[in-house]
């Protein structure tokens, strides 16, 4: 794929797929038609790029989708869908960007429909709107890929069979969709954040989620979980300038120079967090924001790392999110307070079906084994992590650590 087409697919793919899904009420048709349009663009754009890549991709994908529907109709002896009618005044109101001004956020709200099973809402949205693969989504949810694939199929069938409308919901419908919307944003940002060097295909979500969370906080200014997520994204992005060294190698959080962090983003994060804390007692996302905030008050590398308070906050988070990811992150702090052996015992006791494909699990375990001097086991754990395809900066860090074994 050429750089121009790759950029167009990233920038416009979600909008095109969502428009096709709204037109044909079939997510498989939408995804297959968009893929066909991209394949045709490889040849068609070789000599000249269209003035409006998004419109070109949509029109070609629409024709491909119509061809698919016609073939199905012939096989099933069914009638073709009617030509899409001109928009009605109601359509114009529902699509009004003043309801949700950010385009990707609109698409996320559209796809997080309450008619879809809660287990599938965020997963479906991550696939359709954010372009994550089934394998990436399965790893994020710590479930086997076949299980995740089945959830997506059921969700697509629900949309196709029940005629779930693809429309921008009004404010009265936001609460029913909000948790799935926040989960989608969390995971989309996490995919960008795990790439410290910003070289991977999801890197663009990092800055984009700053805008999306700001818009969402404007739309729902009294929702503490919204405000907390906006704070978390800012605290995490503020540290990006110090996450990779001059050689392109990842720098662990406790070794990053706070002087290189973005003070303006940290200040924004503190503002959102303060509003969240004034609105309600801390929930899961507020506690996560508080963990990030503890790091962002560290004045310099000479100051002690905030491990005691971080561990206490993770203990509190377990009351809201007692899952393998929370316990894995807690184990990192536990190693600093209670010792590496205690942390390794906690990690080895984790039980989740997707851990074998969860890169952070192997990376944390490898580090703990290395610190205990268990070199053979540490090398095996690093190998397991490297097989899962870390981004460039993270790969260099783990390869360096493995070489020290």
Phi, psi and omega in degrees: 000132180290157178302323180295314180292320179300316179294319179296319179295320179292314186286325189244351186302316182299316181296317181294314180298318180294320178296320178294320179296321178294325182287316189251353180055036181211111185290326177297316177299317181299313182291318181293321180293321178294319177299320178295319178298319178295320179297319179290328180294331179306317180278313186294328183269000182298325182263327183204130178274135181295155180296325181237088183303322182296316180295320179299312181297321181293313183295317179294318178295322179298317178296320178296320179295319178298320177299317179297315180296321179297317179298318179295320182294321178296316180296323184265359183055042183254170178272148178285153176295146179294156176300140182300124182286163175300150181296139176272167175303326178295319178300317182297322179293316183294330181268002185299121182292348178289337177294308178223098190290337180275126187299310182294324178296322175302313181296322179297315178297320180299315186281337180276055185284136182294345177289339178276142182304138182307324181295340187252346187301303183295321181298315180297319181293320178298325180284313186283315188268322186258350175074019176286147178283163177301320179296317180297318180292319179300318179295322180295324180268359180056046175232154177300146182303318178300324179296315179296319179299320179296320178298317180296319179298315180298319180295318178297319178296323178298316180296314182292320185278326184262357180064041179301124184285136174264093182214157179286120182284148174283168184306329181293341180263355183295317184304324182291342183251350194297316184297319177295323177298313181295319178297320178299313181296318179304311185288320178299318178291322180301322178297324177284322184291329181291352178256086184299326182275353179066034184255350185275175186286345178257010185300327183297339180294338184301304180289325182298322182289340172297314179292319182296316181291328176295317178297316182296322179293330175289321180288327183230068188290348181252006181269109185298324181291328175294311180297320180294319179294321176300321178294315182300314181299321180289318177299316182291317180292330180299332183274353185305320182300340182252008187277345181227136181275183184297337179269006179079021181256139179302142175248120179302154186304317184286354178249004179282145179278110180301336179295341180268354182287159183276104185295326181294317178294322178298318179297319177299315180300319179297323179296314178296318182295319179300319178294321179296318182291332178282340187275322186197162173301151185300127171261194186299312184288329177292320177295322176298319178296322179296324177298313178297322181296325179302319179290324187283355173265357179293121187283329183198171177294339179286337179283149180298145174290147188277043185300319181299314181289326177297316179297318179297321179291322176295324176300319177292324180296329180300333179291340181253324183222080178270084180225177186295325181293314178299316181292327177294314178296322178297324181298329178297316177288324180300323180300325182281335184258316186251356178107154184293323181299318179296320180293318180295323177299319178295317182294317181292342179273353181296144182220105176209141187296336183259008184299326182299335180253014182258106187303314180303328178300311181291324181293316179295315182297320179299317181296317180295317178297320180296319181292337176271359179079014180271079194293317181298314179295323179295317178299318179297320180291319177296320178299319179297319178293317182294328178294340181272008170072056176296160176291170193301311183295319180291323177298315180299321179297311183291323177296322177295316179296320180295321181297331179288345180287000000 
